[in-house]
Amino acid sequence: MKRNYGKFLIAVAVPLLAAVAPGITFASNGVNGGTCDPADSSTWGPVTWDPTTKVSATARIYPGTSIGSNSSVGGNVVIGVCGTIGDNDKLNTSVKLGAGVTIGNGSTLGGSTWVGDNSTIGNTVVTGSSARIGKNVTIKDGPGTLTIGGSSVIYDGATIGVNAKLGSSAVIGLGASVGDGASIGGTSHIGDGAAVGTGSVISSSVVVGANSCLGGSVAPCSNPAGAVAVGYDSNIGTDTVIGDGSKTAGSVTIGSHVQMGTNDTIGYKATLCDNAVLGNNMTIAGSSRYGCY
């Protein structure tokens, strides 16, 4: 799961343009109201912001960027070409946004947060400091309180659902999905391509392997929406499916290619070995081993 954070943000090697007078706005960020394309400099319009917005003198804002009303851009912030910043947003000191980033209304990015090219952050999303958000990431509308914990890492192409929350130093892998209202505990790792279903609760320090499916209707899950709860310090292997309504206690180990049914209960320190298959409504006692041959 460890990767080079540097790939998240492509250096913007184009000259800055002087901002036009505050209050001049366009229907979109491109020239003459057209679409601003980060790959085509001929489409980049001027930098614009509303007169109620405060922009630090040390911020660097590149062409084609527009900023709405009552927002603030802190010192040493960098906003790449064709950025769109909404109303009532706050970009704290040393935030770095790649090209084509869109931020909705009422969101706050903690100091030294990075957001990669062409990512979208919705309304009322709040990140802690030093979060790392990759390219082509979608973070849907937040609850207005902390959504992405400090020092969390969200890799390219991941999706975070409405009102979902990540604890500090959580890691979301390439192309992974976190469903609406789900909660990922601090220092937990969700593997590449894994899907955490709607309303699911993953406690702290849990490791979920690549392409695993934890309840809900988020692709690649095919089962109906249903919350899953996984206890702290648990380890879930690759290509594992945990059915709707199932719950585990803490320190559980679930191997690779395990198939759990719906409404199963796994006790404290229990082990489900690789390729184990459980039916529905099963209970596995604490410290026991299931499917181990």
Beta strands, then each sheet from edge to edge (+ up, - down):
strand 1: 48-49
strand 2: 54-55
strand 3: 60-61
strand 4: 66-67
strand 5: 72-73
strand 6: 78-79
strand 7: 84-85
strand 8: 90-91
strand 9: 96-97
strand 10: 102-103
strand 11: 108-109
strand 12: 114-115
strand 13: 120-121
strand 14: 126-127
strand 15: 132-133
strand 16: 138-139
strand 17: 146-148
strand 18: 153-154
strand 19: 159-160
strand 20: 165-166
strand 21: 171-172
strand 22: 177-178
strand 23: 183-184
strand 24: 189-190
strand 25: 195-196
strand 26: 201-202
strand 27: 207-208
strand 28: 213-214
strand 29: 229-230
strand 30: 235-236
strand 31: 241-242
strand 32: 247-248
strand 33: 253-254
strand 34: 265-266
strand 35: 271-272
strand 36: 283-284
strand 37: 289-290
sheet 1: 1+ 4+ 7+ 10+ 13+ 16+ 19+ 22+ 25+ 28+ 31+
sheet 2: 2+ 5+ 8+ 11+
sheet 3: 3+ 6+ 9+ 12+ 15+ 18+ 21+ 24+ 27+ 30+ 33+ 35+ 37+
sheet 4: 14+ 17+
sheet 5: 20+ 23+ 26+ 29+
sheet 6: 32+ 34+ 36+
end
